[in-house]
């Protein structure tokens, strides 16, 4: 989508020319929803400076105080959820029901982070070991300071709140740069925070294009939480490397579904349709590849095609899914379908004719070579590849055959076998007999490996992701052995050698 950049001659109260703006567009029509400022490096640095001051106040609130503030934030969001869902729906084009579900999940994560931060991050005594038995050892988790969050457009509430909520609960201030496609969502969230704590800029939103995100990375934040493509993540990493700023990156996936011979086929089909075509396929942990064992392959494929035929893509309230939020993604979808068909794949439903200017109708492909871009690269559209495999071992081999490693799903009657297969999959998350089951459980970490990124949001790991561990020892009494000395007694060293042999040499 080409953003409408504007350098209009409007002036501010001081008579100075206003900064450039960009337009948020409705993907269903291309109409302008609103104009937002393009925050430059100076504005971004000012936001980070304000956050630095607010972070000290926020840390001083302690776990109990932050919990109460975050629960008020949660209440403010939940009590006006319909309004937020409408903003999401308008900026992304997704149906209202999908947008509302996203808001619900984000609220659940905010609630969990608020209630569990103390349990996960409070100081705790740890064993000192025999060699340091005279020391009392404590492990603490301290806030990082200011976290810079860069969010995506496909799930503009749920995904960034997975970083924002956990970073706030861990005691950090947050400066959030939403996608230029969904700035209204970010500003809505900021407005709700300001409605409960207007004098404490613990949560701020900056708006703009890619340059604004780059400015945030270089503005002295203590960690960056990024969600987006692998190529963009590499640019963010390079910028972070300049100042050794740590980064957590979620970079998409090419998630596979495995269907066993003893699976509940109707259930697998229902979840496959949802995972592949929900949100117009614009889901990093959705379903892009399906491997079905030979005995049930035709049955599964026929039922999936029949189910998806009933889908109604479009832009009205009754649509199954909406338009492509990012129009240039349409070219990628088209190229993947074209490559699959050119290399021997066949279309069971739809085809190249399904790819239109704004809407992509459902496409189901089969017999697609594993080397095709439709199998190897993230499509991020309402298409899915369903390939036949001889057995579950081949299914696992193919599922592990890309550079991505975000999530996966397995449909199988034998749940013990399902757990065994899950252990063999090279990724960060697996759901057995459901799709995206892990995404709705706040206590489970979310993240991948390889091209899907690194680090974790959600759960206890997500809270620790936005904290720094600190080790503290307090001597309880003087050690009987004088080893930490420039004048170490030979006797003490001899005793230590005997202890080492007795404790570890046998």
Steps between C-alpha positions, in 0.01 A plus 500: 500500500635839405459731795379854429789713624406862552707808571207733523544864588295480817665664797509436869416744776846654485463570130750236391433280202362161603694180460423253219203271540390171353157357438347190652295338223202266505622189311143423393465821302825693509324789676697711744406426861722757670832682476781440749832677555824356375702520820862578425813420703459804727141414589592137560791593726272730697253215550778270622628772736150538646476122532834491683366733769166319518679166532647605833153579633365175356772286659439668833135384493620148574326183389178575686472856377571407138246220520229744608585746222507224238167361616354848461651511149345161430163619624517810282569288192248225576217741580541664160603193302241554228650837419850355470372209288342749262831685462680169433236395248515826311880523484562133411183414311439190712143420609386652829469158666863417425608840631299456820654157561844656464414761763372230736824303475710812556302582815555146630876541460499840669307350791742207534809721487358733766412215736814289455789746478575487871493120516740471206735792566514549877841452666565145611765318695698242306734225625858608554665161466748338734799696371326830587302386801587818689316716244127580483408516130207691355376523141317819406331618180518873432324708234705586194378859490340601169384245243444600138225291340448487123170335412346330196182574308344153477413473871556859613370448855571140594857478371653824631314467831690173542808720543341814646305329778790283614754783477275725710434226755875446531539865599603666175367803320405435135521710185292331232529556127196334333501403135435790265197300384341494848605818685147558629517182707817618672359846569179345639703296748707802598179695557374233739824511698481879519143473623625333818848653540516822295803638682714185474616422143584141584338392172546725197430459130700650216379485141671500165654282233811284504727793582310558823560139601869541421512811715343311790763225477775763513340718769665333798232250596611210718341229286312475172200272451447456125237316300529491122677342208839332512667754268376790713609319816853481360502877453374548855768263630769695317379824658483337844855373457628857483424545871476135610126548559336162560217389272210256507377425147191319372541467125220288363470139402406235250307287744411142414205282596536121516193279460529136610291207379314477832423873520152642535485618138205734542671673791829520311322654200326760715825609662689488170248734339523739793880488521556543128231752408414689818617862485551447125790268584692791651601307812863428583407184691211397275494198268690527171594135438302184573647150485238225493586130513394308192203300639300815586650746253214505247232507769668792673561692177144457376350611832734798527410617151130462574535698824707781355267534201252650744740778601391852403797734471414867482467824687161486668397386847391158376828418324701197610817703467595840365735645240876482510607766749833555321425517125857426391464160667260410219794479260670248729185289523466505121864403446476206742187364334659547159819321607308208649297448183801543272689228687237228486260600776129515433225719634220315678319825569565835335820588321665805346157635414428518876752780550330838456595861571393502866341164569665160460248219482593166664760289322570136586801344328624142502784292353725801546876425502669561832744732322225735383478847649142413596646244741831660602412868537242680710200577279292696753180472302188282470671205335603160630701207366366152580750226416473124540762311703556128538524510882547724802878483480492657156253758628741603776789510254311736270365710787861558611610568142494881501714763671199610704419358842210679662202271566329186374194285556442124507165325463507145625292253701794364699586796723814335637624465143402861444722611788785291359462666160485842664839436661649426158383822338762773473310805618390696803137393541275206413127440544363144493142476370458875474651795315655791690408337832819642651415859402207528738682370810675794670729278707660348187789682331456601136787504251700302250843406373693543177341740252209538744715701740617464858401590852158450657195702590212383724524291815776501757760499224338813358525680834866401534561609139443858613704472819866471590615247752709624788700277732561608859704319767529590865770336712346329802835433667864494405614200302725262694711468184685811389490447123408850375830652603831599343663319795312172473623250763640177356303307762169644380580417139586142598171463688315638197668247274390216728145636505495519118611138473242380754213701354558472128789268421334168584 
